[in-house]
Amino acid sequence: MQAHPCTRWNWLIWLAAIALLGNGTGCGIFHKGMDKEMIGEYAFQFPSGGIEVLELRKDSTYQHMFYETVASYRSGREPAYPSTGTWEYNGERFIFRPWQSFAPSGNPASLVLPPRRDSGLMIHGQVWYPAKSGRPAYLVHDRDYDYIFIKVDDRNAVFK
């Protein structure tokens, strides 16, 4: 007995829908324009010499750290102010829950230690820019003050 043609088409439509919904960009956690290149470590050096580090992980968690000197950052010592949380990407900006602010005004010249812990999330979010023409990928925390985290492949190659 042969299956009715409409039944076969219904089955194929369901199969195609499941394949499209499950495909995403491969892992299922990358959503709304997320790029796998975004995952990794980003760092910003304050005028005072301290290093703020943001490590984005595939499982939508992050580690946010502060090192008082370049030497302590490069050596992998325990950071002075570590924190963890979760992140989301809405297709334009990252949202972090919770967030500790080392420069609450958005101006990196106004370093605050110990950091202020924001209650729920980082309101402004960070905008991501992919690597291009020999320039590493980077996150812009606040456009007004050049609060820019660069993607780090080798801790010994940055902040010389």
N, C-alpha and C positions, 0 to 999 in steps of 0.2 A: 504494500500500500504506500502510495506516495503522499508526502506532506502537501497540504494546501499552499499555493504560492503566497497568499497573504500571511500565513503563519511564518513562513520562511523569511519574508521581508521584515516582519515584526522582530523576529529573533536577530536578524542582521542589524537592525536599527538599535536595538538594546545593546548589542555587542559593541557597536561603534560608539555609542554614548558612554559606555563604561570605559572604553579605551581612551576617549578624549578626557573624561573627568579624572581618570587615574594617572594620566601622562604628566601633566604639569610641566616641570622642567627636569624631572628625573627622580628627585628624592621625596617629593610631597610637601616639604616644608618651605620650599621656595614659592612664594605667591606674589601676585600683583606686580609683576615686573622684576622680581628678585633675580639676581645674577649670582651664580656660584662663586664668581670672582670676589664677591663682597666678603665672604668668609675669611677670617684671618685677624691679624693683629695690626692695630693702628696706634700711632703715638703722636703726641704734641709736646713740644718743649716750651715751657713758660720762660719769660724773660729772666726770671730768677734762677733758671737752670733746672728746675724740677721737671719731671717727665710724667705726663698723664697718658695712660695706656688703656685702650679699649680693645678687648679680644672678642670678636663675634664668632660664635660656634654654630655648627650646622643644626643643632637641636633647638634652636631659638633661645638659647641662653647666652649670657655674656658675662665677662669678668671685666671690672673697671678698677684700675689701680693707679696709685701715685707713687713715684720714686723720687726721692729728694735730690738725687744727682744722676748724671749720665752713667757714672761708674757703677752705681748700685743697680741701675736698669740693665746695663750690659752684662753684669755678673750674674743676673738672675736671682739676686737676693730677695728676700721676702719684702713685698711692697709695704710702704708706710700705711696706706689706707686702702686695703682691698675691699671690694664689694662684688656681689653677684646679683643677677636678676634675669629677666626675660626681655626679649626684643621682638618687635614686629616691624614689618616694612609695608607701608600702605601704597606702594607704587611710586611714591615721591620722596618720602621721609621715613627715617627710623623713629620708632617710639620705644623708649626704654622704661621698664618698670622694675624696681624703683630706680632712682638716679641720685648719685651724690654729686653735688656741684662744688667744683674747686674754684670756679669763677662765676658766682651767682649772677653777676650783672651781665655776663656774656663777654666781658672784657678781660682777656687773659692777663692784663697788667694788674688786675685786682685779685690776685691769688688769695684764697681763703683756706687756712688750715687751722683746725681740722675742717674737713669739707662739710657743707650743709647737706643734709639728706632731704631730698624733695619727697613729698608725701606719696604721690602716685606715679607720676610719669614725667618724662622730660617734655615740656609743652612744645618747644620749638621743633624738636627732632633734629636729625642731622641729614643733610643731603649728600648722597654718594656720587662720585664721579669716577668712571673707569680709567684704567691706565691708558695712556695715549702718547704716541710719539716719544717714547723713552721716559716719560713722566709716570711715576707710580700712581696707583689708584689713591683716592683720598676722600675724607669725609669733612664737610664744612659744618662746623658747629654753629657759628654765628658769622654771617657775612660782613657785618659792620666792623668787626675787630680782627679779622684774619685769624680766627680760632679754628685752625685747620689741622686735622689728624692725617698723617700720611701713612699709607700701608707699608708695613715693615716686613721685609723678607729676611734680613740679617741685622740683628741689633747692633753689631759692631760696625755696620756700614752707614748708620744714621747719626746725626747730631755730632759731627766732627768739628 
